[in-house]
């Protein structure tokens, strides 16, 4: 970043490493000599003076006098009965599966993410399972394409070898008589018999029995092999992220009451609409934004239905929620133009809605 603001201020990369990085690093060890520590302090002081003109260090205290007062609250929300069931089941059967000490930190992070999906809304578990299946299918497609490309290369090389082997023999075969053709056929038959004998001998030398064939007298032969193949396919198709499906049917994923956090959020939205206020919702998870957007669409759809067709669970949350008109979503996929437009419309005090 300094190179972008003031090019060549710190010299080249090697000069920067030799002048500042290496001396400052060498003086921070427990076994550093007094000379290393003194050199570290000098280099750090010189670096600080060099950056004074282009790097300004400011904290929250600089902006505090100009910002309106803000109140911060941390609200603890109770889990719903379904969330409690999923939480307990995960802790008893899924959490801390990895016993390796080197991988315990990564497993702890994975457990935290799964528990976070539970206490957000069970529908987030469905999003995660769908993404896992998508990534597995993408991986299988890549493996199949690699096998096909590898097979085509082998076929291409085999064709070249076969052409190189058969080319010198073709001129000789043209001058041969029909008798030679008959003798060649006989030799092929004898060769086939020899090859079959060699294969039988090889299998007997290895100590393994020859593969059994299914016949009328032996109908069960080969059945075990087919069962093993079926089990392998089932294991490949098994989705480990679908552990929750036995406790949460698909029809329950559209139930807003299975998440206390979403119920609180929609109550806040209702109050903001009543007083003409606007609301900003921040989340570190794209799944959370997806599930919020999903239930906004359900509320919008339920509002437009006739009274006899409305969902009683969503009936207490009324309103129109259309993306780009009633709410905006800003994430990593949002372009700069759309981001600027959304911020400008949202900050318009005269327009309580984006319409």
C-alpha positions as a printed Julia matrix, in Angstrom:
355×3 Matrix{Float64}:
   0.0     0.0     0.0
   2.9     2.36    0.75
   4.38    1.53   -2.64
   1.1     2.61   -4.23
   0.9     5.9    -2.3
   4.59    6.82   -2.5
   6.55    4.68   -4.97
  10.18    3.86   -4.07
   9.87    5.45   -0.61
  11.09    2.25    1.03
  13.28    1.15   -1.88
  13.02   -2.17   -3.66
  11.68   -5.28   -1.97
  15.17   -6.61   -1.18
  16.27   -3.23    0.16
  13.17   -3.01    2.35
  13.78   -6.51    3.72
  17.46   -5.82    4.48
  16.97   -2.34    5.95
  13.85   -2.87    8.05
  12.18   -6.3     8.09
  15.18   -8.48    8.93
  16.73   -6.18   11.6
  13.36   -5.57   13.28
  12.56   -9.3    13.25
  15.98  -10.33   14.59
  15.61   -8.05   17.6
  12.33   -9.62   18.78
  13.62  -13.07   19.8
  14.26  -14.12   23.39
  17.9   -14.93   22.56
  18.53  -11.69   20.65
  21.78   -9.95   21.51
  21.84   -6.38   22.9
  23.2    -5.22   19.54
  20.21   -6.81   17.72
  17.75   -5.14   20.08
  19.43   -1.75   19.7
  19.46   -2.09   15.9
  15.8    -3.1    15.94
  14.84    0.06   17.83
  16.81    2.27   15.46
  15.31    0.72   12.35
  11.79    0.88   13.79
  12.3     4.57   14.6
  13.6     5.31   11.09
  10.68    3.42    9.52
   8.19    5.31   11.67
   9.67    8.66   10.62
   9.61    7.67    6.94
   5.93    6.73    7.09
   4.83    9.84    9.0
   4.33   11.78    5.82
   2.06    9.29    4.07
   0.53    7.01    6.73
  -1.8     8.63    9.24
  -2.73    6.53   12.23
  -6.17    7.4    13.58
  -8.55    5.52   15.85
 -12.21    5.81   16.86
 -11.52    8.77   19.17
 -10.96   11.11   16.21
 -14.48   10.53   14.82
 -16.3    10.25   18.14
 -17.04   14.01   18.56
 -18.64   14.22   15.12
 -20.81   11.08   15.3
 -24.28   10.98   16.87
 -24.6     9.07   20.13
 -25.01    5.33   19.8
 -26.35    2.75   22.21
 -25.13   -0.83   21.93
 -27.1    -3.79   23.29
 -26.21   -7.47   23.34
 -29.37   -9.57   23.38
 -29.34  -13.26   24.27
 -32.12  -15.13   22.47
 -33.45  -18.47   23.62
 -33.3   -21.4    21.22
 -36.53  -22.93   19.96
 -37.38  -26.56   20.85
 -36.3   -27.79   17.4
 -33.01  -25.91   17.67
 -32.4   -27.43   21.11
 -32.99  -30.92   19.71
 -30.62  -30.34   16.79
 -28.03  -28.75   19.06
 -28.02  -31.65   21.53
 -27.93  -34.26   18.77
 -24.98  -32.58   17.1
 -23.01  -32.29   20.34
 -23.64  -35.96   21.15
 -23.01  -37.52   17.72
 -21.18  -35.1    15.41
 -18.99  -32.74   17.45
 -15.3   -33.36   18.18
 -15.02  -36.34   15.87
 -11.35  -35.67   15.1
  -9.07  -36.96   17.86
  -5.82  -35.84   16.2
  -4.25  -33.01   18.18
  -2.96  -31.28   15.04
  -6.43  -31.02   13.55
  -8.37  -30.2    16.71
  -8.39  -26.45   15.98
  -9.86  -26.91   12.5
 -12.48  -29.32   13.85
 -13.42  -26.82   16.56
 -13.95  -24.17   13.89
 -16.09  -26.57   11.82
 -18.21  -27.42   14.88
 -18.72  -23.72   15.59
 -19.92  -23.14   12.02
 -22.4   -26.02   12.21
 -23.74  -24.85   15.57
 -24.03  -21.35   14.16
 -26.21  -22.71   11.35
 -28.43  -24.4    13.93
 -29.03  -21.32   16.06
 -29.67  -19.14   12.99
 -32.4   -21.31   11.44
 -32.59  -25.01   10.46
 -32.99  -23.94    6.84
 -29.34  -22.89    6.84
 -28.48  -26.57    7.29
 -30.29  -27.27    4.02
 -28.24  -24.57    2.27
 -25.04  -26.16    3.56
 -26.11  -29.65    2.43
 -27.02  -28.38   -1.03
 -23.66  -26.68   -1.36
 -21.84  -29.84   -0.26
 -23.7   -31.89   -2.87
 -22.94  -29.28   -5.52
 -19.23  -29.34   -4.7
 -19.16  -33.16   -4.71
 -20.91  -33.28   -8.09
 -18.46  -30.71   -9.43
 -15.58  -32.83   -8.14
 -16.99  -35.98   -9.77
 -17.44  -34.16  -13.08
 -13.84  -32.98  -12.96
 -12.6   -36.51  -12.24
 -14.64  -37.91  -15.12
 -13.33  -35.26  -17.49
  -9.76  -35.99  -16.36
 -10.28  -39.72  -16.96
 -11.74  -39.07  -20.4
  -8.87  -36.79  -21.38
  -6.35  -39.29  -20.03
  -8.05  -42.11  -21.95
  -8.06  -40.13  -25.17
  -4.33  -39.44  -24.8
  -3.66  -43.14  -24.22
  -5.74  -44.07  -27.26
  -3.82  -41.54  -29.31
  -0.48  -42.97  -28.19
  -1.67  -46.55  -28.72
  -2.78  -45.69  -32.24
   0.66  -44.28  -33.03
   2.39  -47.38  -31.65
   0.09  -49.73  -33.55
   0.68  -47.83  -36.78
   4.44  -47.97  -36.25
   4.29  -51.73  -35.6
   1.99  -52.66  -38.48
   3.54  -50.48  -41.2
   6.61  -52.66  -42.01
   4.54  -55.85  -41.96
   1.92  -54.67  -44.43
   4.26  -54.92  -47.45
   5.15  -58.49  -46.5
   1.55  -59.51  -45.91
   0.58  -58.43  -49.39
   2.98  -60.96  -50.96
   1.95  -63.83  -48.74
  -0.34  -66.55  -50.09
  -3.62  -67.89  -48.76
  -1.71  -70.7   -47.13
   0.1   -68.24  -44.96
  -3.26  -66.77  -43.91
  -4.47  -70.21  -42.86
  -1.29  -70.86  -40.97
  -1.63  -67.46  -39.26
  -5.17  -68.34  -38.15
  -3.95  -71.61  -36.7
  -1.12  -69.86  -34.91
  -3.61  -67.36  -33.43
  -5.75  -70.2   -32.12
  -2.74  -71.88  -30.56
  -1.62  -68.55  -29.14
  -5.04  -67.99  -27.62
  -4.9   -71.37  -25.94
  -1.44  -70.62  -24.58
  -2.54  -67.22  -23.28
  -5.53  -68.73  -21.51
  -3.29  -71.32  -19.91
  -0.89  -68.6   -18.81
  -3.72  -66.64  -17.21
  -4.96  -69.69  -15.32
  -1.45  -70.43  -14.16
  -0.89  -66.83  -13.04
  -4.07  -66.86  -10.99
  -3.13  -70.13   -9.35
   0.4   -68.88   -8.6
  -0.98  -65.8    -6.84
  -2.98  -68.07   -4.57
  -6.25  -66.39   -5.46
  -9.21  -68.3    -6.8
 -10.48  -67.48  -10.25
 -13.52  -65.23  -10.28
 -16.72  -67.27  -10.07
 -19.39  -66.95  -12.72
 -23.14  -66.92  -12.17
 -24.71  -69.94  -13.82
 -27.93  -71.84  -13.41
 -26.22  -74.32  -11.12
 -24.49  -71.56   -9.18
 -26.86  -68.56   -9.06
 -25.31  -66.99   -5.93
 -21.83  -66.68   -7.43
 -20.87  -63.05   -7.9
 -23.74  -61.78   -5.74
 -21.33  -60.74   -2.98
 -19.33  -58.71   -5.47
 -22.46  -56.9    -6.65
 -23.45  -56.17   -3.05
 -20.0   -54.7    -2.4
 -20.36  -52.49   -5.46
 -23.77  -51.27   -4.28
 -22.36  -50.49   -0.83
 -19.48  -48.55   -2.36
 -21.89  -46.47   -4.46
 -24.06  -45.77   -1.4
 -21.03  -44.66    0.58
 -19.95  -42.34   -2.23
 -23.41  -40.81   -2.49
 -23.84  -40.38    1.27
 -23.93  -36.74    2.32
 -22.46  -36.32    5.83
 -24.03  -32.86    6.16
 -27.57  -34.3     6.11
 -27.42  -35.62    9.67
 -30.32  -33.29   10.62
 -32.92  -34.59    8.16
 -34.35  -37.25   10.46
 -35.29  -34.58   13.05
 -36.36  -31.74   10.76
 -38.64  -32.56    7.81
 -38.45  -30.44    4.68
 -41.83  -28.81    5.31
 -40.56  -27.39    8.61
 -37.8   -25.43    6.87
 -40.3   -22.7     5.91
 -41.47  -22.22    9.48
 -40.27  -18.89   10.87
 -41.07  -19.96   14.44
 -38.11  -22.38   14.44
 -35.73  -19.45   14.92
 -35.9   -16.98   17.78
 -33.39  -14.69   16.06
 -35.52  -14.36   12.93
 -38.66  -13.75   14.97
 -36.91  -10.88   16.78
 -35.64   -9.51   13.47
 -39.08   -9.48   11.88
 -40.58   -7.84   14.96
 -37.95   -5.1    14.65
 -38.81   -4.74   10.95
 -42.47   -4.35   11.84
 -41.68   -1.65   14.4
 -39.37    0.19   11.97
 -42.11    0.23    9.36
 -44.59    1.6    11.88
 -42.4     4.56   12.89
 -40.9     5.15    9.42
 -37.37    4.16   10.38
 -34.75    2.24    8.41
 -32.76   -0.78    9.48
 -29.27   -2.08    8.69
 -28.62   -5.8     9.22
 -25.02   -7.04    9.3
 -23.98  -10.68    9.17
 -20.72  -12.55    8.68
 -22.52  -15.43    6.97
 -23.96  -15.42    3.46
 -26.26  -18.24    4.56
 -27.82  -15.89    7.11
 -28.49  -13.31    4.39
 -29.96  -16.05    2.21
 -32.37  -17.23    4.89
 -33.45  -13.65    5.7
 -34.1   -13.0     2.03
 -36.02  -16.29    1.77
 -38.44  -15.4     4.56
 -38.87  -11.86    3.23
 -40.03  -13.44   -0.03
 -42.42  -15.72    1.9
 -43.9   -12.74    3.76
 -44.3   -10.82    0.51
 -45.99  -13.8    -1.15
 -48.26  -14.39    1.84
 -49.31  -10.72    1.9
 -50.54  -10.9    -1.7
 -52.67  -14.0    -1.1
 -56.38  -14.03   -0.39
 -57.47  -14.21    3.24
 -58.55  -17.84    3.01
 -55.19  -18.9     1.49
 -52.84  -17.05    3.84
 -50.37  -18.82    6.1
 -51.41  -18.25    9.69
 -47.81  -18.41   10.94
 -46.69  -15.6     8.59
 -49.91  -13.61    8.73
 -48.68  -11.4    11.57
 -45.84  -10.16    9.36
 -47.32   -8.1     6.53
 -45.62   -6.02    3.89
 -44.14   -5.9     0.43
 -40.53   -7.03    0.14
 -39.0    -6.8    -3.32
 -35.24   -6.74   -3.89
 -34.1    -3.33   -5.09
 -37.4    -1.68   -4.14
 -38.05   -2.45   -0.48
 -34.64   -3.74    0.59
 -31.08   -4.01   -0.68
 -28.48   -6.7    -0.31
 -24.77   -5.84   -0.32
 -22.25   -8.67   -0.36
 -19.09   -9.62   -2.21
 -20.94  -10.17   -5.49
 -22.47   -6.66   -5.54
 -20.94   -4.41   -8.19
 -19.62   -0.96   -7.3
 -22.33    0.76   -9.33
 -25.16   -1.13   -7.6
 -23.53   -0.6    -4.22
 -23.31    3.17   -4.69
 -26.9     3.35   -5.95
 -28.22    1.34   -3.0
 -26.33    3.47   -0.47
 -27.56    6.69   -2.07
 -31.21    5.59   -2.07
 -30.99    4.2     1.45
 -29.49    7.42    2.83
 -32.22    9.59    1.28
 -34.03   10.93    4.36
 -37.01   12.1     2.3
 -37.73    8.62    0.97
 -38.56    6.09    3.71
 -38.75    3.37    1.06
 -36.68    2.84   -2.06
 -39.72    2.92   -4.31
